[in-house]
Amino acid sequence: MVIRRDSYLDQLISGRHNGLIKIVTGLRRSGKSYLLFKLFSNYLKEQGIPEDHVIKVDLEDRRNMALRNPDALLAHIDSRMKDDRMYYILLDEVQHVPEFEDVLNSYLKIDNADVYVTGSNSRFLSSDIITEFRGRGDQIHVYPLSFAEFMSVDSRHPIDAWNDYYTYGGLPHILALETPKKKADYLKELYSTVYVNDIIERYRLRGEAELKELILVIASSIGSPTNPNKLANTFKSLKNISLSNKTIDNYLTYICESFLTEKAIRYDIKGKKYINTLSKYYFTDIGIRNAILDFRQQEENHIMENVIYNELKIRGFQVDVGVVEFRTTDRNGKSIRKQHEVDFVVNQGSRRYYIQSAFAMPTDAKERQESASLLNIDDSFKKIIIVKDHIKPKRNEEGIITIGLVDFLLHKDSLDW
């Protein structure tokens, strides 16, 4: 089974010979090694690159243990480079090599060396690795499978496939598991033995129980604005756990830096400024989120919002949570200020979209409710409502476009219809 991951492959291809180290990052088990060693390697072969000019080293393979020594790895690569033609150096799980930074930097000054690496330990997964190679590294960030990638190897009707996708997520290995139990067990095991351990190891944490409780709270409230103060109060009142605001803030940073979640900041659309009081947290893989909750909280509307957020990020957009302030009058005719929330303010260069995630709009009243925030935005950027229903795209008199979830997910140009 070959899963096409064209957007990431295109990034690798466009980065060829740019003089930078191509650093493939992302959540564990999201398909980084497959991208580099299978898809990109096949591309090079199709381009006529001789096999002996593609130097591949899987540093997780015990047979390559000797090459985990930095000097041995350097000597091995140097011995394979026998002429002045371009060599493609593909290193998988490079974190197994002590001082791997020096190894990689050694090839920046060699004109016929083009270097690509992946890594999966807690340090390499952290955004710190990009900071370390600032100006010398080109990051390709890999997400779990999008719904379109998922469907590329699934012959079922999209609605049937959606039921699996919003339950078990998009980690590629899920597609090889046959039963719901095997899928659930795989996700639970990954979370408890890999993802949490990565965070604990990277930051040398002692409060494993508190960290897990925090992740549990975030998982149970995806799409809900929160901050360290609110979370501290939740811990104190509901769980009888005392955690300081600072500790919670640190833990939230660690969770995001490990790529387990992403943070969406609130943005004042009319004031054109960020509001740091409250933020939303979305899970990079919805299957992991569901496994954290033992598959007990399957609110499809909140899951749908998380999936839409992930899809927008996969497409390369900057995604914020919008706030629209407007004036109205109360029952006594007094002028008051109110706020509406826009689920997503989506930016990419000069392009901007305002997007609402609405699970269903069965009545005119519900449609007016979902449209209210968009109607209070007085600029000309496109305003879109995404609904779960499988409908044809439509535009109302106010210019608001409504599209179905499946159409949005399966067509990368759907925002421009």
Order of alpha helices (4+ residues) and beta strands (2+ residues): alpha-beta-alpha-beta-alpha-beta-alpha-beta-alpha-alpha-beta-alpha-alpha-alpha-alpha-alpha-alpha-alpha-beta-beta-alpha-alpha-beta-beta-beta-alpha-beta-beta-beta-alpha
